[in-house]
Amino acid sequence: METWLKEEFALSEPALWGLHIFAIVLATAMISSISRWVLRKVEVRTQATKNGWDDILFASIRRPVRFVIWVMGLSIALQVALEDNVTGLRDYIMPLRHLGFLIGVTWFGLRFIEGMEKRLFHRAEMGETSLDRTTILAIGKLLKISVMITTFLIGLQTLGFSVSGVLAAGGVGGLAMGFAAKDMLANFFGALMIYLDKPFKVGDWIRSPDKEIEGTVEDIGWRATSIRTFDQRPLYVPNSVFTTISVENPSRMRNRRIKEIIGVRYADMKQVQAIATDIREMLQQHKDIDKKQTLFVHLDSFGASSVDILIYCFTKTVEWIPYHGVKEKILLTIADIIEENGAEIAFPTRTLHVESSPEIKSETKPQK
């Protein structure tokens, strides 16, 4: 081919050299376009199947394959351009080609993991898997870290560095780095404990009686947990804090409690028993009260200005707003029951008893 081009077109060496490079780049572009067309056709076919994993596979592999094709084509073109190897740069082409291929594989792995996370999120929302969002995020992050560390070590080996030497150096400096990054390591292991013990997950409402921490969990990272407080402020808590404090998770309540003390006037003492009985029957028949939980209504104490009745029960709902709606209806019904029994709700009063003083007899002098 070279001889024919020289004889037929009388091409010089530089022109022939440029033609070779042009042909390689053109062939690379054609192969990239063909691969793109083929992968699109296959992806359309896979989208018609019920299995979603093949969709993730071909959606993840499309761009990395084109990247690898261009890396291979450009490295071959560069190899032709540096054919004389005067500067010695040609010796680096093969390691760079391997490194480009490794980057393409890593890119595919990370895209596949992201697609896997999205699919598992969807299945978790539909109730098709027992994994929650926090567990899926933890698995995804661990897989990504594993892929990146593996890529880094293989890349060092590809570029000619001794991996064993790097690991040995890391072992020598590990102690110093451990002291310098002890807070970072504490946060990392704190996140690991959160993922393993699962005291809370993304979307849970949590609070701590030990610190001023309360809000909805938005994200659990390897260093800090992001919490959105009820006044919509973002709060970032280092994960190591959760290993030393108590955490309450109200999102996992099975019921919400209604505990109220209703005061009745001392003047209505005779109606207290009837009032307590009517309130108890009302709660036992209420559709929003869980009868399987503790429920009682009894005279609790004699207060300073009232006879106090303790009302104790649990609602079926655990949601904050519906709970207050149920509680409001129950309290208004209790007010009606007290009124129907001819009594009144007490308010702070004070009765003053004044004792009558003895009469003072005045001595009258006889008139002259």
C-alpha positions in Angstrom: 0.0 0.0 0.0 2.8 2.4 0.9 4.7 1.5 -2.3 1.6 2.0 -4.4 0.9 5.4 -2.9 4.4 6.5 -3.5 4.5 5.3 -7.1 1.0 6.4 -8.0 0.7 9.8 -6.3 4.4 10.5 -5.8 3.8 11.2 -2.1 6.7 12.3 0.1 7.5 10.7 3.5 5.9 13.5 5.5 2.8 13.4 3.4 2.6 9.6 3.7 3.1 9.9 7.4 0.2 12.5 7.7 -2.0 10.2 5.6 -1.4 7.3 7.9 -2.4 9.4 11.0 -5.5 10.7 9.2 -6.6 7.2 8.2 -6.2 6.0 11.8 -8.2 8.9 13.3 -10.9 8.5 10.6 -11.1 4.7 11.3 -11.4 5.5 15.0 -14.2 7.9 14.4 -16.1 5.4 12.2 -15.6 2.6 14.8 -16.9 4.9 17.6 -20.0 5.9 15.5 -20.7 2.2 14.7 -20.4 1.2 18.3 -22.7 4.0 19.4 -25.3 2.9 16.8 -25.0 -0.8 17.8 -25.3 0.0 21.5 -28.3 2.2 21.0 -30.1 -0.6 19.1 -29.2 -3.1 21.8 -30.4 -0.7 24.5 -33.7 -0.3 22.8 -34.2 -4.0 22.7 -33.3 -4.5 26.4 -35.7 -1.7 27.4 -38.5 -3.9 26.1 -37.6 -6.7 28.6 -38.9 -6.9 32.2 -35.3 -7.2 33.6 -34.0 -3.8 34.5 -30.4 -4.8 35.1 -29.6 -5.1 31.4 -30.9 -1.6 30.9 -28.5 -0.4 33.5 -25.6 -2.4 31.9 -26.0 -0.9 28.4 -26.7 2.6 29.7 -23.5 2.5 31.8 -21.3 1.0 29.1 -22.1 3.3 26.2 -19.8 6.3 26.9 -16.9 4.3 28.4 -16.7 2.1 25.3 -16.5 5.2 23.1 -13.8 6.6 25.4 -11.7 3.4 25.2 -12.1 3.3 21.4 -10.7 6.8 21.1 -7.9 6.1 23.6 -6.8 3.1 21.5 -7.1 5.0 18.2 -5.3 8.1 19.4 -2.5 6.0 21.0 -2.0 4.1 17.8 -1.9 7.4 15.9 0.6 8.8 18.4 2.7 5.6 18.1 2.9 6.2 14.3 3.7 9.9 14.8 6.6 9.0 17.1 7.9 6.2 15.0 11.5 7.4 15.1 11.3 7.5 18.9 14.0 10.2 19.0 12.8 11.7 22.2 11.9 8.4 23.8 8.3 9.4 24.3 7.1 6.3 22.4 8.0 4.2 25.4 5.2 5.8 27.4 2.5 5.2 24.9 1.8 1.6 26.0 1.5 2.4 29.7 -0.8 5.4 28.8 -2.9 3.2 26.7 -3.3 0.7 29.5 -4.1 3.6 31.9 -6.8 4.9 29.5 -8.3 1.4 29.3 -8.3 1.2 33.1 -10.0 4.6 33.3 -12.7 3.4 30.9 -13.4 0.3 33.0 -13.5 2.4 36.2 -15.9 4.8 34.6 -18.1 2.0 33.6 -18.0 0.5 37.1 -19.0 3.8 38.7 -21.8 4.4 36.3 -23.1 0.9 36.8 -23.1 1.4 40.6 -25.0 4.7 40.3 -27.6 2.9 38.1 -27.8 0.1 40.6 -28.5 2.6 43.4 -31.3 4.3 41.4 -33.0 1.0 40.6 -32.8 -0.2 44.2 -34.2 3.2 45.4 -37.1 2.7 43.1 -37.7 -0.9 44.3 -37.4 0.3 47.9 -40.1 2.9 47.3 -42.4 0.3 45.7 -41.8 -2.1 48.6 -40.1 -4.7 46.4 -37.0 -5.0 48.6 -36.2 -5.1 52.3 -33.3 -2.7 51.8 -33.8 0.9 52.9 -32.4 4.1 51.4 -29.6 4.3 54.0 -28.4 0.8 53.4 -28.4 1.3 49.6 -26.4 4.4 50.0 -23.9 2.7 52.3 -23.4 -0.2 49.8 -23.0 2.1 46.9 -20.4 4.2 48.7 -18.4 1.2 49.8 -18.4 -0.2 46.2 -17.3 3.1 44.7 -14.5 3.4 47.3 -13.4 -0.1 46.5 -13.4 0.5 42.7 -11.4 3.8 43.1 -8.8 2.2 45.4 -8.4 -0.7 43.1 -8.0 1.6 40.1 -5.4 3.7 41.9 -3.3 0.7 42.8 -3.5 -0.9 39.4 -2.7 2.5 37.8 0.4 2.9 39.9 1.5 -0.6 38.8 0.8 0.3 35.2 2.9 3.5 35.4 5.8 1.5 36.8 5.5 2.3 40.5 6.0 -0.5 43.0 2.7 -1.1 44.8 4.5 -3.0 47.6 6.8 0.0 48.2 3.8 2.4 48.3 2.0 0.1 50.8 5.2 -0.2 52.9 5.6 3.6 52.9 1.9 3.9 53.9 2.5 1.5 56.8 5.5 3.5 58.1 3.5 6.8 57.9 0.3 5.2 59.0 0.9 6.0 62.6 1.6 9.6 62.0 -1.4 10.0 59.7 -3.5 8.2 62.2 -2.7 10.8 64.9 -3.2 13.7 62.4 -6.5 12.3 61.1 -7.9 10.8 64.3 -11.1 13.0 64.0 -11.6 11.9 60.4 -11.2 8.2 61.4 -13.6 8.7 64.3 -16.2 10.2 62.0 -15.6 7.3 59.5 -16.1 4.6 62.1 -19.1 6.6 63.5 -20.7 6.4 60.0 -19.9 2.7 59.8 -21.7 2.1 63.1 -24.7 4.1 61.9 -24.9 1.9 58.8 -24.5 -1.3 60.8 -26.7 -0.5 63.9 -29.2 1.6 61.9 -30.4 3.8 64.8 -31.8 6.1 62.1 -32.0 6.3 58.4 -32.5 9.1 55.7 -35.9 10.7 56.2 -36.2 9.9 59.9 -37.0 12.5 62.5 -34.4 12.2 65.3 -33.5 14.2 68.4 -31.0 13.9 71.3 -31.8 14.7 74.9 -28.0 15.2 75.4 -27.5 17.9 72.8 -29.6 20.4 70.9 -30.1 18.1 67.9 -33.5 17.7 66.4 -34.7 17.5 62.8 -35.1 15.3 59.7 -32.1 13.3 58.4 -31.3 14.3 54.9 -28.0 12.5 54.3 -25.5 10.2 56.1 -22.0 10.9 54.8 -18.7 9.3 55.8 -17.7 12.5 57.8 -21.0 14.1 58.9 -24.7 13.6 59.0 -26.9 16.3 57.4 -30.0 17.2 59.4 -32.8 19.7 58.5 -34.2 21.3 61.6 -37.8 22.2 61.9 -37.1 25.9 61.2 -35.5 24.7 57.9 -31.9 25.3 58.9 -29.3 22.7 57.8 -27.4 21.1 60.7 -24.2 19.1 60.1 -23.3 16.8 62.9 -19.9 14.9 62.9 -20.7 11.1 62.9 -18.4 10.6 65.9 -20.9 12.5 68.1 -23.5 9.8 67.7 -21.2 7.3 69.4 -21.3 9.3 72.6 -24.8 10.6 72.9 -28.3 9.2 73.2 -30.4 9.4 70.1 -34.2 9.3 70.1 -36.0 8.3 66.9 -39.6 9.4 67.1 -40.2 8.3 63.5 -40.3 4.6 64.7 -43.1 5.2 67.2 -45.9 2.7 66.9 -48.4 5.1 68.5 -48.6 8.7 69.8 -49.6 9.3 73.4 -52.3 11.6 74.7 -51.7 12.4 78.4 -53.8 15.2 79.8 -55.0 16.4 83.2 -58.4 18.0 83.2 -59.4 20.0 86.2 -63.1 20.1 87.4 -64.3 22.6 90.1 -64.6 21.4 93.7 -68.2 22.5 93.5 -68.8 19.7 90.9 -67.3 16.9 93.1 -70.4 14.8 92.8 -70.2 14.7 89.0 -66.5 13.6 88.8 -67.3 9.9 88.7 -69.9 10.2 86.0 -67.6 12.5 84.0 -64.7 10.0 84.2 -66.9 7.1 83.1 -68.3 9.0 80.1 -64.8 10.1 79.0 -63.6 6.5 79.3 -66.5 5.2 77.2 -66.0 7.8 74.6 -62.3 6.9 74.2 -63.1 3.2 74.0 -65.5 3.8 71.1 -63.3 6.4 69.3 -62.0 5.1 65.9 -58.7 6.9 66.1 -57.7 5.5 69.5 -55.7 2.2 69.7 -57.6 0.0 72.2 -54.7 -2.5 72.3 -52.6 0.1 74.2 -53.0 1.4 77.7 -56.2 3.4 78.2 -57.6 4.7 81.4 -59.4 7.7 82.9 -59.3 8.2 86.6 -59.4 10.8 89.4 -55.7 11.7 89.8 -55.4 14.2 92.6 -56.9 17.1 94.5 -55.3 20.2 93.1 -55.1 23.7 94.6 -58.1 24.9 92.6 -59.5 21.8 91.0 -60.3 18.1 91.1 -57.8 16.6 88.6 -58.8 13.8 86.2 -56.0 12.0 84.4 -56.6 11.0 80.8 -54.1 8.5 79.3 -54.4 6.8 75.8 -52.7 6.3 72.5 -53.7 7.3 69.0 -53.3 5.0 66.0 -51.6 7.6 63.9 -48.0 8.5 64.4 -47.9 11.5 62.0 -47.6 14.9 63.7 -50.3 16.8 62.1 -53.1 14.1 62.1 -52.2 13.4 65.7 -53.0 17.0 66.7 -56.2 16.8 64.8 -57.3 13.7 66.7 -56.2 15.3 70.0 -58.2 18.5 69.3 -61.4 16.5 68.6 -61.0 14.5 71.8 -60.4 17.5 74.0 -63.4 19.3 72.6 -65.5 16.2 73.2 -64.3 16.1 76.8 -65.4 19.7 77.2 -68.8 18.8 76.0 -69.0 15.8 78.3 -68.2 18.0 81.3 -70.8 20.5 80.3 -73.5 17.8 79.7 -72.9 16.6 83.3 -73.7 20.0 84.7 -70.1 20.7 85.6 -67.4 23.2 84.6 -63.7 23.1 83.8 -61.9 24.7 86.7 -59.5 27.6 86.6 -57.3 29.0 89.3 -59.4 30.4 92.1 -58.8 31.4 95.7 -61.5 31.4 98.4 -61.0 33.8 101.4 -62.6 32.7 104.7 -63.1 35.7 107.1 -63.8 34.8 110.7 -66.2 37.0 112.6 -64.5 38.9 115.5 -66.2 38.9 119.0 -68.3 41.9 119.9 -66.7 44.5 122.1 -68.9 45.7 125.0 -68.6 49.3 125.7 -68.8 50.5 129.3 -71.3 53.3 129.8 -70.8 55.8 132.6 -73.9 56.8 134.6 -75.1 60.2 133.9 -75.1 62.7 136.7 
